[in-house]
Amino acid sequence: MPEEHKATIGETATQFLASLPPEDREGSQQEVYRFARWCGWDNPMAELRASAVASYAEQAASSGAADAVKRLEPVRAFLSYAKAKKLLKTGLVAHLKVKKVTAPVSAGKAQPTHSLSPEGYAQIKAELEALKRQRPAMAEELRLARADKDFAENAPLDATRERQGQLEARIRELESILKTAVVAGGEAQVGQRVAPGKRVTLTDLDSGEQVQYTLVYPKEASPLHSKISIASPLGQTLLGKGQGEEVEVSAPGGKIGYRIEAIED
């Protein structure tokens, strides 16, 4: 009797994407296929391990925790799909966590500095100014919510307070970054070598897919905008490399190879 075929991670990823509406499929394909290659395209879906899922989430967070949560949403949906189709023995979504570690600043000790490119400094400053402009509208919204006495439990007031807390927390975070920022500038150019601030075009040696990334300092990382941290596994591998060179990044499913097609300022 022939052995029953076990669906691979790659096959399951393709089936999942085919089940999505076209508008959702386009936004999910790159991340889901990246996850499948990371865990091993030809590995059986049923044998996917929690450790592989957790390590993928960890490398995503190293590229910028703020955007990693949104970036991983298609992968969460994919894992939920696989569990619903009984292709996984246990649910693995819980292992796709983005850990944010904030080191406390001891009294009497200087805060650590943040290295930023001139472009990154300007972007953070612009975001801070935009958030501060939201304060009057937020205050008015809070006043109106407080005036609403029709609810025994004022849900709109609670929601507004939560949004205000998030707004103020982000403002404090950006002010702290700018206060301790060290803006890089004046360094000698390194020819056509990968360095912070460079935009790099890569070709996946297995799939032939081309991707573009800009290498930035950790505080500027934004995977959703193709900005990866120089501290991420791929960022560390690319630093100092030249056009035409091939690099490999280790993943639970094996090594992923890329060729550097172009390096631009």
C-alpha positions, -999 to +999 in steps of 0.1 A: +000+000+000+016+033-010+026+057+018+002+085+023+015+119+010+023+144+038+016+180+028+048+201+029+051+235+044+055+250+009+024+232-004+003+243+025+015+279+021+004+278-016-030+263-006-035+289+021-027+318-003-051+304-029-079+304-003-075+342+002-093+370-017-069+385-043-065+417-024-054+398+007-033+373-012-010+400-026-002+415+008+004+381+024+024+362-002+058+375+004+058+370+042+041+336+041+066+323+015+095+338+035+083+319+066+079+287+045+115+289+032+128+297+067+112+266+082+120+244+052+099+245+021+099+207+016+096+197+052+063+181+063+037+206+077+028+181+104+064+182+117+067+219+120+082+227+154+073+254+179+111+262+181+112+271+144+081+293+147+096+311+178+130+316+161+113+332+130+094+356+153+127+364+170+145+373+138+115+394+127+116+413+160+153+420+155+144+440+124+122+463+145+097+451+171+072+480+164+064+467+129+071+430+135+036+424+149+019+436+117+045+419+095+037+385+112-001+387+108-001+367+076+020+340+092-005+339+122-033+334+097-014+307+079-007+287+111-044+290+121-054+278+086-031+248+089-045+239+123-081+242+111-072+219+082-057+194+108-023+197+092-008+205+126-012+184+156-011+214+180-016+251+176+016+271+170+003+306+168+011+312+205+048+307+197+048+336+172+055+362+199+074+394+194+094+401+225+103+436+233+130+440+259+135+474+275+165+478+297+158+499+328+178+531+332+194+532+367+194+564+386+226+583+383+236+565+351+237+581+317+211+569+292+225+549+262+228+569+230+209+560+198+228+560+165+207+574+137+213+584+101+204+620+092+173+607+073+163+586+103+166+616+127+145+638+105+118+611+102+116+606+140+114+643+145+086+647+120+067+618+136+071+634+170+058+668+158+028+651+141+019+632+173+021+664+194-004+680+170-029+653+179-029+663+215-057+690+213-081+667+194-074+639+218-080+662+248-114+673+233-123+637+226-115+628+262-137+657+275-167+646+254-163+610+266-162+622+302-194+642+297-213+612+285-232+600+316-255+575+298-233+545+305-229+528+338-195+516+325-183+543+302-166+522+274-159+552+251-141+569+280-119+538+287-111+535+250-101+572+247-080+570+278-062+540+263-055+558+230-043+588+249-019+567+270-005+551+238-001+585+222+018+599+252+039+568+255+050+571+219+058+608+223+080+600+254+098+573+235+106+595+205+117+624+228+140+600+246+155+588+213+161+623+199+175+635+233+202+608+232+206+606+194+240+605+178+236+614+141+260+596+119+276+617+092+309+626+076+321+590+073+342+580+043+322+563+016+329+526+013+325+524-025+300+498-036+299+481-003+269+474+019+268+499+048+241+516+069+218+538+048+225+518+016+196+503-004+204+467-015+187+446-042+189+409-035+179+378-055+168+347-037+190+319-052+162+293-047+131+311-059+146+338-081+125+364-063+141+398-060+137+420-029+150+454-019+161+464+016+176+495+031+200+489+060+194+511+089+203+514+126+181+493+150+159+522+161+150+530+125+141+494+114+107+490+098+101+457+079+069+470+065+089+497+047+117+473+038+141+488+063+161+461+081+184+465+111+221+461+107+218+440+139+194+415+122+208+382+109+205+393+073+218+428+081+249+414+098+255+391+069+252+418+043+274+445+060+307+450+041+297+428+011+299+440-025+278+438-056+278+403-072+287+385-040+265+357-026+256+354+010+238+328+032+215+333+062+210+304+086+174+293+092+158+263+109+149+249+075+184+253+062+204+281+047+188+308+025+211+321-002+210+356-018+230+373-045+236+410-042+225+426-074+228+463-067+239+487-039+226+522-040+228+553-018 
